[in-house]
Amino acid sequence: MAPMTAPALASQSPPPKAAGRPDRRPALSIRGMLLTAIVVGVVLPALMVLLLDQDLARRTLEPGGAEQPRRHPGASRRWR
């Protein structure tokens, strides 16, 4: 069988579509899906932890931000 030339390839019609099945292509490539999964599964939770850590550190270091530990009312000062 001889190789087909460009005009011969252009003259061929595409294969018929299956009835009732629209030609759908995936919205994201495999690379795009993996990148999205990594960002959603690793980067976003890490950013949330960093933001929460900064917020908690800021709250505890502010004057009056965190409550002082309470002592038992019956505890005496000599046991400090």
VMD Tcl script that builds the backbone (N, CA, C; Angstrom):
set m [mol new atoms 240]
animate dup $m
set s [atomselect $m all]
$s set {name element resname resid chain x y z} {
  {N N MET 1 A 0.841 -1.164 0.000}
  {CA C MET 1 A 0.000 0.000 0.000}
  {C C MET 1 A 0.895 1.238 0.000}
  {N N ALA 2 A 0.631 2.170 -0.849}
  {CA C ALA 2 A 1.428 3.382 -0.993}
  {C C ALA 2 A 1.001 4.399 0.046}
  {N N PRO 3 A 1.971 5.213 0.533}
  {CA C PRO 3 A 1.588 6.236 1.508}
  {C C PRO 3 A 0.677 7.272 0.870}
  {N N MET 4 A -0.231 7.812 1.675}
  {CA C MET 4 A -1.194 8.789 1.162}
  {C C MET 4 A -0.552 10.168 1.122}
  {N N THR 5 A -0.886 10.914 0.136}
  {CA C THR 5 A -0.386 12.280 0.026}
  {C C THR 5 A -1.368 13.229 0.680}
  {N N ALA 6 A -0.953 14.486 0.849}
  {CA C ALA 6 A -1.795 15.472 1.517}
  {C C ALA 6 A -3.144 15.664 0.825}
  {N N PRO 7 A -3.220 15.777 -0.516}
  {CA C PRO 7 A -4.540 15.929 -1.136}
  {C C PRO 7 A -5.431 14.710 -0.922}
  {N N ALA 8 A -4.830 13.522 -0.903}
  {CA C ALA 8 A -5.627 12.315 -0.687}
  {C C ALA 8 A -6.171 12.289 0.741}
  {N N LEU 9 A -5.360 12.735 1.710}
  {CA C LEU 9 A -5.820 12.778 3.094}
  {C C LEU 9 A -6.914 13.827 3.279}
  {N N ALA 10 A -6.796 14.965 2.601}
  {CA C ALA 10 A -7.782 16.036 2.728}
  {C C ALA 10 A -9.119 15.635 2.119}
  {N N SER 11 A -9.094 14.771 1.140}
  {CA C SER 11 A -10.339 14.393 0.486}
  {C C SER 11 A -11.132 13.368 1.290}
  {N N GLN 12 A -10.506 12.732 2.253}
  {CA C GLN 12 A -11.214 11.749 3.066}
  {C C GLN 12 A -12.143 12.454 4.038}
  {N N SER 13 A -13.325 11.935 4.201}
  {CA C SER 13 A -14.276 12.525 5.141}
  {C C SER 13 A -14.014 11.950 6.534}
  {N N PRO 14 A -14.314 12.723 7.564}
  {CA C PRO 14 A -14.109 12.223 8.922}
  {C C PRO 14 A -15.078 11.082 9.197}
  {N N PRO 15 A -14.737 10.230 10.148}
  {CA C PRO 15 A -15.644 9.122 10.464}
  {C C PRO 15 A -16.960 9.672 11.006}
  {N N PRO 16 A -18.052 8.984 10.745}
  {CA C PRO 16 A -19.354 9.470 11.222}
  {C C PRO 16 A -19.421 9.418 12.746}
  {N N LYS 17 A -20.132 10.379 13.331}
  {CA C LYS 17 A -20.308 10.414 14.779}
  {C C LYS 17 A -21.364 9.391 15.167}
  {N N ALA 18 A -21.187 8.864 16.362}
  {CA C ALA 18 A -22.175 7.921 16.864}
  {C C ALA 18 A -23.479 8.681 17.131}
  {N N ALA 19 A -24.578 8.061 16.856}
  {CA C ALA 19 A -25.879 8.704 17.023}
  {C C ALA 19 A -26.144 8.979 18.501}
  {N N GLY 20 A -26.528 10.206 18.816}
  {CA C GLY 20 A -26.892 10.556 20.183}
  {C C GLY 20 A -25.718 10.889 21.079}
  {N N ARG 21 A -24.509 10.815 20.579}
  {CA C ARG 21 A -23.337 11.108 21.407}
  {C C ARG 21 A -22.650 12.356 20.864}
  {N N PRO 22 A -22.764 13.469 21.553}
  {CA C PRO 22 A -22.085 14.679 21.083}
  {C C PRO 22 A -20.571 14.528 21.231}
  {N N ASP 23 A -19.848 15.222 20.382}
  {CA C ASP 23 A -18.396 15.172 20.426}
  {C C ASP 23 A -17.922 16.083 21.553}
  {N N ARG 24 A -17.592 15.505 22.699}
  {CA C ARG 24 A -17.152 16.277 23.854}
  {C C ARG 24 A -15.673 16.014 24.095}
  {N N ARG 25 A -14.978 17.091 24.349}
  {CA C ARG 25 A -13.578 16.981 24.714}
  {C C ARG 25 A -13.459 17.338 26.187}
  {N N PRO 26 A -12.490 16.763 26.871}
  {CA C PRO 26 A -12.342 17.120 28.288}
  {C C PRO 26 A -11.976 18.594 28.425}
  {N N ALA 27 A -12.491 19.213 29.466}
  {CA C ALA 27 A -12.244 20.633 29.672}
  {C C ALA 27 A -10.793 20.890 30.063}
  {N N LEU 28 A -10.192 19.982 30.829}
  {CA C LEU 28 A -8.800 20.127 31.254}
  {C C LEU 28 A -7.992 18.932 30.773}
  {N N SER 29 A -6.748 19.192 30.454}
  {CA C SER 29 A -5.859 18.094 30.089}
  {C C SER 29 A -5.473 17.335 31.359}
  {N N ILE 30 A -4.786 16.238 31.192}
  {CA C ILE 30 A -4.317 15.477 32.350}
  {C C ILE 30 A -3.396 16.349 33.199}
  {N N ARG 31 A -2.524 17.087 32.540}
  {CA C ARG 31 A -1.596 17.964 33.259}
  {C C ARG 31 A -2.366 19.019 34.040}
  {N N GLY 32 A -3.377 19.598 33.421}
  {CA C GLY 32 A -4.179 20.609 34.102}
  {C C GLY 32 A -4.945 20.034 35.277}
  {N N MET 33 A -5.451 18.827 35.116}
  {CA C MET 33 A -6.184 18.189 36.211}
  {C C MET 33 A -5.254 17.885 37.378}
  {N N LEU 34 A -4.051 17.392 37.083}
  {CA C LEU 34 A -3.091 17.102 38.148}
  {C C LEU 34 A -2.669 18.374 38.870}
  {N N LEU 35 A -2.428 19.421 38.119}
  {CA C LEU 35 A -2.045 20.683 38.736}
  {C C LEU 35 A -3.163 21.216 39.623}
  {N N THR 36 A -4.396 21.119 39.153}
  {CA C THR 36 A -5.540 21.556 39.949}
  {C C THR 36 A -5.668 20.726 41.224}
  {N N ALA 37 A -5.492 19.420 41.110}
  {CA C ALA 37 A -5.591 18.544 42.283}
  {C C ALA 37 A -4.499 18.864 43.300}
  {N N ILE 38 A -3.295 19.149 42.835}
  {CA C ILE 38 A -2.201 19.484 43.752}
  {C C ILE 38 A -2.485 20.807 44.452}
  {N N VAL 39 A -2.954 21.778 43.695}
  {CA C VAL 39 A -3.245 23.091 44.296}
  {C C VAL 39 A -4.352 22.965 45.330}
  {N N VAL 40 A -5.423 22.267 44.987}
  {CA C VAL 40 A -6.566 22.151 45.901}
  {C C VAL 40 A -6.216 21.277 47.111}
  {N N GLY 41 A -5.446 20.219 46.883}
  {CA C GLY 41 A -5.172 19.271 47.964}
  {C C GLY 41 A -3.993 19.612 48.842}
  {N N VAL 42 A -3.056 20.418 48.357}
  {CA C VAL 42 A -1.840 20.676 49.127}
  {C C VAL 42 A -1.663 22.167 49.420}
  {N N VAL 43 A -1.710 22.977 48.399}
  {CA C VAL 43 A -1.373 24.393 48.557}
  {C C VAL 43 A -2.447 25.136 49.347}
  {N N LEU 44 A -3.709 24.951 49.020}
  {CA C LEU 44 A -4.764 25.671 49.739}
  {C C LEU 44 A -4.821 25.313 51.229}
  {N N PRO 45 A -4.771 24.031 51.606}
  {CA C PRO 45 A -4.744 23.731 53.046}
  {C C PRO 45 A -3.515 24.311 53.750}
  {N N ALA 46 A -2.366 24.306 53.076}
  {CA C ALA 46 A -1.163 24.872 53.689}
  {C C ALA 46 A -1.325 26.375 53.907}
  {N N LEU 47 A -1.912 27.071 52.953}
  {CA C LEU 47 A -2.157 28.506 53.119}
  {C C LEU 47 A -3.134 28.772 54.258}
  {N N MET 48 A -4.148 27.926 54.376}
  {CA C MET 48 A -5.116 28.098 55.460}
  {C C MET 48 A -4.435 27.925 56.817}
  {N N VAL 49 A -3.560 26.941 56.941}
  {CA C VAL 49 A -2.852 26.715 58.204}
  {C C VAL 49 A -1.958 27.905 58.529}
  {N N LEU 50 A -1.260 28.429 57.520}
  {CA C LEU 50 A -0.399 29.589 57.761}
  {C C LEU 50 A -1.208 30.804 58.210}
  {N N LEU 51 A -2.349 31.041 57.573}
  {CA C LEU 51 A -3.176 32.183 57.956}
  {C C LEU 51 A -3.737 32.016 59.363}
  {N N LEU 52 A -4.183 30.811 59.686}
  {CA C LEU 52 A -4.698 30.567 61.034}
  {C C LEU 52 A -3.597 30.720 62.073}
  {N N ASP 53 A -2.394 30.258 61.747}
  {CA C ASP 53 A -1.267 30.367 62.664}
  {C C ASP 53 A -0.948 31.835 62.934}
  {N N GLN 54 A -0.921 32.646 61.897}
  {CA C GLN 54 A -0.651 34.075 62.075}
  {C C GLN 54 A -1.745 34.737 62.908}
  {N N ASP 55 A -2.983 34.377 62.642}
  {CA C ASP 55 A -4.100 34.965 63.378}
  {C C ASP 55 A -4.041 34.586 64.856}
  {N N LEU 56 A -3.783 33.319 65.142}
  {CA C LEU 56 A -3.703 32.886 66.543}
  {C C LEU 56 A -2.507 33.519 67.247}
  {N N ALA 57 A -1.382 33.633 66.569}
  {CA C ALA 57 A -0.207 34.269 67.177}
  {C C ALA 57 A -0.491 35.740 67.467}
  {N N ARG 58 A -1.150 36.414 66.548}
  {CA C ARG 58 A -1.480 37.821 66.745}
  {C C ARG 58 A -2.432 37.982 67.923}
  {N N ARG 59 A -3.410 37.105 68.028}
  {CA C ARG 59 A -4.378 37.200 69.132}
  {C C ARG 59 A -3.721 36.969 70.480}
  {N N THR 60 A -2.812 36.007 70.547}
  {CA C THR 60 A -2.201 35.695 71.844}
  {C C THR 60 A -1.175 36.737 72.251}
  {N N LEU 61 A -0.569 37.441 71.305}
  {CA C LEU 61 A 0.446 38.429 71.646}
  {C C LEU 61 A -0.130 39.815 71.897}
  {N N GLU 62 A -1.373 40.052 71.533}
  {CA C GLU 62 A -2.016 41.340 71.803}
  {C C GLU 62 A -2.268 41.475 73.292}
  {N N PRO 63 A -2.120 42.689 73.824}
  {CA C PRO 63 A -2.497 42.860 75.230}
  {C C PRO 63 A -4.006 42.690 75.380}
  {N N GLY 64 A -4.385 41.839 76.284}
  {CA C GLY 64 A -5.799 41.587 76.510}
  {C C GLY 64 A -6.420 40.679 75.466}
  {N N GLY 65 A -5.609 40.143 74.550}
  {CA C GLY 65 A -6.145 39.292 73.488}
  {C C GLY 65 A -6.484 37.902 73.965}
  {N N ALA 66 A -5.649 37.372 74.827}
  {CA C ALA 66 A -5.892 36.026 75.341}
  {C C ALA 66 A -6.141 36.122 76.846}
  {N N GLU 67 A -6.986 35.267 77.316}
  {CA C GLU 67 A -7.271 35.278 78.750}
  {C C GLU 67 A -6.068 34.750 79.514}
  {N N GLN 68 A -5.867 35.314 80.694}
  {CA C GLN 68 A -4.810 34.816 81.560}
  {C C GLN 68 A -5.288 33.507 82.181}
  {N N PRO 69 A -4.386 32.574 82.428}
  {CA C PRO 69 A -4.820 31.319 83.057}
  {C C PRO 69 A -5.376 31.584 84.455}
  {N N ARG 70 A -6.457 30.934 84.755}
  {CA C ARG 70 A -7.108 31.145 86.056}
  {C C ARG 70 A -6.542 30.168 87.078}
  {N N ARG 71 A -6.392 30.690 88.283}
  {CA C ARG 71 A -5.963 29.815 89.370}
  {C C ARG 71 A -7.192 29.364 90.140}
  {N N HIS 72 A -7.052 28.270 90.763}
  {CA C HIS 72 A -8.132 27.766 91.609}
  {C C HIS 72 A -8.328 28.744 92.757}
  {N N PRO 73 A -9.590 29.071 93.121}
  {CA C PRO 73 A -9.811 30.071 94.172}
  {C C PRO 73 A -9.196 29.684 95.508}
  {N N GLY 74 A -9.026 28.420 95.784}
  {CA C GLY 74 A -8.474 27.998 97.069}
  {C C GLY 74 A -6.964 27.873 97.052}
  {N N ALA 75 A -6.330 28.098 95.920}
  {CA C ALA 75 A -4.879 27.939 95.834}
  {C C ALA 75 A -4.189 29.105 96.518}
  {N N SER 76 A -3.138 28.796 97.228}
  {CA C SER 76 A -2.402 29.861 97.899}
  {C C SER 76 A -1.227 30.291 97.041}
  {N N ARG 77 A -0.659 31.434 97.363}
  {CA C ARG 77 A 0.461 31.979 96.570}
  {C C ARG 77 A 1.765 31.223 96.850}
  {N N ARG 78 A 1.888 30.585 97.988}
  {CA C ARG 78 A 3.157 29.953 98.306}
  {C C ARG 78 A 3.453 28.744 97.424}
  {N N TRP 79 A 2.460 28.177 96.761}
  {CA C TRP 79 A 2.679 27.002 95.914}
  {C C TRP 79 A 2.998 27.381 94.481}
  {N N ARG 80 A 3.289 28.590 94.225}
  {CA C ARG 80 A 3.626 29.038 92.876}
  {C C ARG 80 A 4.879 28.439 92.393}
}
mol reanalyze $m
mol bondsrecalc $m
mol representation Tube
mol addrep $m
